[in-house]
Amino acid sequence: MIQSLNLVFCGTPHFAVPTLDRLVETGFHVQLVVTQPDRRKGRGLELVPSPIKQRALQLGVSIAQPESIKNNGAFRAQLTALKPNAIIVVGYGRIIPQWMLDLPPLGNINLHASLLPKYRGAAPIQWAIARGETVTGVTTMKIDAGLDTGDILLQQTIPIAPDDTAEALAPRLATVGADLTVETLRGLQAGSVYPRQQDHAQATLAPILKKEDGLIDFLRPAADILNRLRGFQPWPGAYSTFRGKNLQLRKGAALDRVLPVFELKTESDHLLVGCGDGTAIELLEVQLEGKTRSSAADFIRGYRPRPGEKLGT
């Protein structure tokens, strides 16, 4: 029976937790959870376990946290002894070595948060929103030696709402992806799911985010800026500078106005800024370096932007 499949689960972030839950709930035998080592975080630099480790502890599943996996003889022996039918990988954060790819008969199955071949890479949710996509989805695929280049197994689409942020979209994709992973395993076992090659000519990349990705260039059109603001939450955010200090743009709306690029304009309690291509944005919520998040009205009362004052200069 399909429920008797033996699995190893490799994952680290919150995004992976619903898939682990669904596999256990559905009756698959998750023999081992592999996740990143605990990391030091916060001001106290205390060791903090990954979300997947925390959930595995609650579920009573065995855990491994190898520092490296490519040439780790002890870890290889541990997985080989388990004889898993499949290895499930969801946001593990490590390149899967060839010996792991060759180990299980059903392969290493990855849940990826985009409609491959679009948005291969570490930040598919963020870049899909930042680039103005209105539809995205999840893909299960068989991992190969490339970066998200393996054969597609199943896909499921979901819409991106106009006000979606990466923080809001990720949990929905995780839930849909959890069900899709179960469906994929059942289909592979039953012989009703078949791998199909990606169209590599259609590939786009979603590289890991860097802090500088959040720096807003107001020469961009307002729509592009607002997409990046939504996509790059919670990090690196969307930011500029005001009077030499970092200014996070927390919430905004497009305006049917033409204003000088980079220039701030106040109208009563409204804070406006000019953007590229004859567009403009109303900044609804901002956060100046060292201060709490504030409404535009509070920012205007506190700092009284001068006529002609600009952001990012």
LONUMAR-104364 format. One line per field, with one value per residue (C-alpha): x, y, z; residue in three letters. Coordinates in Angstrom, 2 decimals, decimal comma, always signed. Layout:
REM LONUMAR-104364
xx <- c(X|...)
yy <- c(Y|...)
zz <- c(Z|...)
residuo <- c(Ala|...)
***
This chain:
REM LONUMAR-104364
xx <- c(+0,00|+1,09|+0,99|+3,82|+6,37|+9,50|+10,61|+13,44|+12,41|+14,94|+13,76|+14,47|+12,05|+8,43|+7,45|+8,38|+6,32|+2,91|+4,43|+5,98|+2,65|+0,67|+3,06|+2,75|-1,03|-1,52|+0,28|+3,65|+6,52|+8,85|+11,89|+14,16|+14,00|+17,19|+17,52|+20,15|+22,11|+20,78|+21,85|+22,66|+20,13|+19,00|+20,88|+21,77|+23,05|+21,19|+21,08|+17,71|+16,43|+14,92|+11,11|+11,32|+13,36|+10,84|+7,98|+9,84|+10,40|+6,66|+5,90|+8,45|+10,39|+14,14|+16,31|+19,72|+21,55|+24,77|+27,03|+27,78|+26,34|+28,40|+31,36|+29,83|+30,43|+28,48|+25,43|+25,60|+25,71|+22,72|+20,55|+21,67|+20,66|+17,17|+16,54|+14,03|+11,65|+11,95|+13,68|+11,47|+13,25|+11,51|+13,69|+16,53|+19,15|+21,87|+22,81|+21,81|+24,88|+24,78|+24,92|+21,64|+20,09|+20,94|+19,80|+15,97|+14,10|+11,51|+14,20|+14,62|+11,42|+11,51|+8,61|+9,44|+7,41|+6,98|+5,71|+8,99|+10,86|+9,92|+11,74|+14,43|+16,44|+16,26|+13,60|+10,82|+7,94|+9,62|+10,71|+7,36|+5,65|+8,47|+8,23|+4,49|+3,24|-0,49|-0,30|+2,18|+2,08|+4,02|+5,87|+7,01|+10,03|+12,72|+15,97|+18,94|+22,44|+21,32|+19,65|+15,91|+16,37|+14,90|+11,91|+8,50|+6,07|+2,99|+2,07|-0,70|-1,39|-2,75|-3,46|-1,40|-3,75|-2,96|-2,21|-0,31|+3,07|+5,62|+4,68|+1,00|+1,52|+4,05|+1,70|-0,91|+1,70|+3,00|-0,47|-1,14|+2,35|+1,85|-1,18|+0,62|+3,53|+1,17|-0,56|+2,83|+3,95|+0,70|+0,90|+4,48|+3,67|+0,58|+2,38|+0,00|+2,49|+5,24|+8,23|+8,37|+11,31|+11,34|+11,51|+14,88|+14,49|+11,68|+13,68|+13,90|+15,96|+15,01|+18,40|+18,85|+17,94|+20,62|+20,14|+20,75|+17,77|+15,55|+17,08|+14,41|+15,35|+12,62|+13,48|+11,43|+7,68|+5,42|+3,99|+7,45|+8,34|+5,13|+5,66|+9,13|+7,74|+5,24|+7,68|+10,60|+8,75|+9,93|+13,53|+15,24|+12,14|+11,92|+13,98|+15,50|+17,16|+15,75|+18,11|+20,91|+18,99|+17,47|+13,75|+11,76|+8,71|+6,16|+2,98|+2,10|-0,36|-0,04|-1,18|-2,41|-0,09|+3,09|+5,69|+9,43|+11,32|+12,64|+10,83|+8,63|+5,42|+3,05|-0,63|-2,34|-1,68|-0,63|+2,98|+3,75|+6,92|+7,63|+8,63|+9,75|+7,65|+5,49|+4,13|+3,94|+3,35|+1,53|+3,53|+0,99|+3,33|+7,07|+9,72|+12,74|+15,95|+15,83|+12,12|+8,87|+6,62|+4,40|+1,63|+2,36|+0,48|+2,65|+5,81|+4,79|+4,03|+7,29|+9,71|+7,93|+9,47|+10,58|+9,35|+11,56|+13,14|+14,04|+14,43|+17,61|+19,83)
yy <- c(+0,00|+3,57|+4,39|+1,95|+4,02|+4,75|+8,38|+10,64|+14,29|+17,11|+20,61|+23,68|+26,67|+27,27|+26,69|+23,00|+22,32|+21,74|+19,10|+17,21|+17,38|+16,08|+13,19|+12,07|+12,62|+10,65|+7,62|+7,72|+6,38|+9,35|+7,56|+10,57|+14,36|+16,02|+19,74|+22,44|+22,66|+25,01|+28,61|+31,43|+34,25|+37,33|+39,65|+36,83|+34,67|+31,69|+28,50|+28,26|+25,09|+25,32|+25,31|+21,78|+20,53|+22,02|+20,28|+16,96|+17,00|+17,51|+14,64|+12,34|+11,79|+11,10|+14,06|+14,46|+17,79|+17,19|+20,17|+18,80|+15,97|+15,58|+13,68|+12,71|+8,96|+8,54|+10,34|+8,34|+5,10|+6,24|+6,99|+3,86|+1,69|+3,21|+2,16|+4,95|+4,60|+8,35|+11,40|+14,49|+17,86|+21,14|+24,18|+22,19|+24,73|+22,32|+20,90|+17,23|+15,11|+12,42|+9,57|+10,79|+11,21|+7,59|+6,11|+5,80|+4,00|+6,80|+9,46|+12,73|+14,70|+18,46|+20,80|+24,13|+27,31|+28,31|+27,00|+25,66|+26,42|+29,92|+31,22|+28,66|+29,51|+30,37|+33,12|+32,20|+33,64|+37,01|+37,44|+36,35|+39,18|+41,67|+41,08|+41,62|+38,08|+37,56|+33,75|+31,43|+27,94|+24,95|+22,18|+18,74|+17,55|+14,88|+16,50|+16,17|+17,65|+21,08|+24,04|+23,27|+21,66|+18,23|+16,62|+17,98|+15,59|+17,67|+21,35|+23,43|+27,09|+29,73|+33,44|+36,28|+38,91|+42,59|+43,17|+39,92|+40,15|+37,36|+36,80|+36,37|+34,22|+31,76|+29,97|+29,44|+27,96|+25,77|+24,34|+23,65|+22,18|+19,81|+18,27|+18,17|+16,26|+13,60|+13,37|+13,03|+10,17|+8,33|+8,78|+7,58|+4,49|+3,77|+4,45|+7,27|+10,15|+10,42|+12,79|+15,31|+17,44|+21,16|+23,57|+25,04|+27,82|+29,26|+29,31|+32,42|+32,81|+33,82|+34,31|+34,55|+38,02|+40,53|+43,62|+45,87|+44,32|+46,31|+49,68|+51,51|+53,36|+55,94|+56,02|+52,81|+53,13|+53,19|+49,74|+48,17|+49,83|+48,68|+45,14|+45,09|+46,53|+43,63|+40,97|+41,79|+41,41|+40,86|+41,13|+43,07|+45,24|+48,32|+51,27|+54,59|+57,37|+60,53|+63,16|+60,61|+57,91|+54,66|+54,99|+51,79|+52,06|+49,89|+50,52|+52,52|+53,05|+54,14|+57,64|+59,03|+61,99|+63,33|+64,53|+65,14|+61,88|+61,32|+64,43|+64,35|+66,33|+66,79|+67,51|+67,81|+64,39|+62,76|+61,99|+61,63|+60,81|+61,05|+57,92|+57,03|+57,12|+59,95|+57,98|+58,59|+56,79|+57,79|+56,55|+55,34|+53,90|+54,42|+53,71|+55,93|+54,34|+53,96|+54,81|+52,84|+52,32|+55,36|+56,64|+59,25|+61,83|+61,20|+61,29|+64,64|+66,13|+64,84|+65,75|+68,41|+67,58|+70,75|+71,74|+70,04|+67,63|+64,29|+60,66|+58,75|+61,76)
zz <- c(+0,00|-0,67|+3,08|+3,72|+1,77|+3,78|+3,49|+4,52|+4,77|+4,22|+5,10|+7,19|+6,99|+8,00|+4,36|+4,73|+7,87|+6,19|+3,90|+6,82|+8,64|+5,65|+5,04|+8,65|+8,75|+5,55|+6,92|+5,23|+7,34|+7,80|+9,17|+9,52|+9,28|+8,05|+8,75|+9,12|+12,38|+15,06|+14,40|+16,79|+16,57|+18,43|+20,70|+23,05|+20,18|+21,56|+19,51|+17,78|+16,06|+12,59|+12,26|+10,85|+13,79|+16,20|+14,39|+14,12|+17,88|+18,40|+16,02|+17,62|+14,39|+14,46|+13,47|+11,81|+11,50|+9,59|+9,01|+5,54|+3,49|+0,31|+1,80|+5,13|+5,44|+8,68|+7,29|+4,06|+6,02|+8,12|+5,06|+3,23|+6,20|+6,20|+2,57|+1,89|-1,06|-1,64|-0,20|+0,05|-0,11|+0,80|+1,35|+2,89|+1,85|+0,74|-2,65|-2,78|-3,70|-6,35|-3,84|-2,33|-5,76|-6,57|-3,26|-3,28|-6,09|-6,42|-6,38|-4,52|-4,87|-4,40|-3,72|-5,38|-4,89|-8,53|-11,83|-13,17|-15,35|-14,14|-11,09|-10,50|-7,42|-3,75|-3,72|-6,18|-4,15|-3,65|-7,26|-8,71|-6,83|-7,42|-11,17|-11,27|-11,84|-11,27|-11,18|-9,54|-8,09|-6,84|-8,64|-7,57|-9,49|-9,43|-8,36|-10,67|-10,57|-11,82|-10,10|-10,21|-13,63|-12,87|-14,53|-13,51|-11,83|-10,92|-10,77|-9,19|-9,92|-7,57|-8,19|-6,73|-5,34|-6,02|-2,34|-1,71|-0,02|+0,06|+3,72|+2,86|-0,23|+1,17|+3,62|+0,88|-1,42|+1,40|+2,04|-1,64|-1,99|+0,92|-0,76|-4,10|-2,55|-1,19|-4,58|-6,28|-4,06|-4,51|-8,26|-8,47|-6,45|-8,54|-11,83|-12,79|-12,50|-15,11|-15,20|-18,04|-19,05|-18,41|-21,31|-20,39|-22,96|-20,83|-17,60|-15,44|-12,28|-8,72|-7,04|-3,30|-2,08|-1,12|+1,01|-1,98|-3,82|-1,49|-2,41|-4,40|-7,55|-8,10|-11,80|-11,95|-12,64|-9,60|-10,37|-10,37|-7,06|-5,39|-6,66|-5,11|-1,88|-1,70|-2,84|-0,60|+2,71|+5,38|+4,09|+2,62|+2,42|+0,23|+1,37|+0,41|+2,40|+3,94|+5,36|+5,38|+7,25|+6,06|+5,31|+4,96|+2,69|+4,46|+2,50|-0,60|-3,43|-7,04|-7,97|-11,28|-10,96|-12,50|-10,01|-10,30|-9,84|-6,28|-5,02|-1,92|-1,91|+1,02|+0,60|+3,97|+5,59|+2,30|+1,43|-2,28|-4,23|-7,94|-9,89|-13,40|-16,58|-15,28|-12,31|-8,59|-5,31|-2,16|+0,81|+3,37|+6,02|+6,49|+9,10|+9,59|+10,87|+14,67|+14,85|+14,91|+11,92|+11,36|+9,15|+6,51|+8,57|+11,64|+9,51|+8,00|+11,43|+12,87|+10,08|+7,99|+4,58|+2,82|-0,64|-3,25|-0,73|-2,28|-1,27|-2,00|-2,50)
residuo <- c(Met|Ile|Gln|Ser|Leu|Asn|Leu|Val|Phe|Cys|Gly|Thr|Pro|His|Phe|Ala|Val|Pro|Thr|Leu|Asp|Arg|Leu|Val|Glu|Thr|Gly|Phe|His|Val|Gln|Leu|Val|Val|Thr|Gln|Pro|Asp|Arg|Arg|Lys|Gly|Arg|Gly|Leu|Glu|Leu|Val|Pro|Ser|Pro|Ile|Lys|Gln|Arg|Ala|Leu|Gln|Leu|Gly|Val|Ser|Ile|Ala|Gln|Pro|Glu|Ser|Ile|Lys|Asn|Asn|Gly|Ala|Phe|Arg|Ala|Gln|Leu|Thr|Ala|Leu|Lys|Pro|Asn|Ala|Ile|Ile|Val|Val|Gly|Tyr|Gly|Arg|Ile|Ile|Pro|Gln|Trp|Met|Leu|Asp|Leu|Pro|Pro|Leu|Gly|Asn|Ile|Asn|Leu|His|Ala|Ser|Leu|Leu|Pro|Lys|Tyr|Arg|Gly|Ala|Ala|Pro|Ile|Gln|Trp|Ala|Ile|Ala|Arg|Gly|Glu|Thr|Val|Thr|Gly|Val|Thr|Thr|Met|Lys|Ile|Asp|Ala|Gly|Leu|Asp|Thr|Gly|Asp|Ile|Leu|Leu|Gln|Gln|Thr|Ile|Pro|Ile|Ala|Pro|Asp|Asp|Thr|Ala|Glu|Ala|Leu|Ala|Pro|Arg|Leu|Ala|Thr|Val|Gly|Ala|Asp|Leu|Thr|Val|Glu|Thr|Leu|Arg|Gly|Leu|Gln|Ala|Gly|Ser|Val|Tyr|Pro|Arg|Gln|Gln|Asp|His|Ala|Gln|Ala|Thr|Leu|Ala|Pro|Ile|Leu|Lys|Lys|Glu|Asp|Gly|Leu|Ile|Asp|Phe|Leu|Arg|Pro|Ala|Ala|Asp|Ile|Leu|Asn|Arg|Leu|Arg|Gly|Phe|Gln|Pro|Trp|Pro|Gly|Ala|Tyr|Ser|Thr|Phe|Arg|Gly|Lys|Asn|Leu|Gln|Leu|Arg|Lys|Gly|Ala|Ala|Leu|Asp|Arg|Val|Leu|Pro|Val|Phe|Glu|Leu|Lys|Thr|Glu|Ser|Asp|His|Leu|Leu|Val|Gly|Cys|Gly|Asp|Gly|Thr|Ala|Ile|Glu|Leu|Leu|Glu|Val|Gln|Leu|Glu|Gly|Lys|Thr|Arg|Ser|Ser|Ala|Ala|Asp|Phe|Ile|Arg|Gly|Tyr|Arg|Pro|Arg|Pro|Gly|Glu|Lys|Leu|Gly|Thr)
***
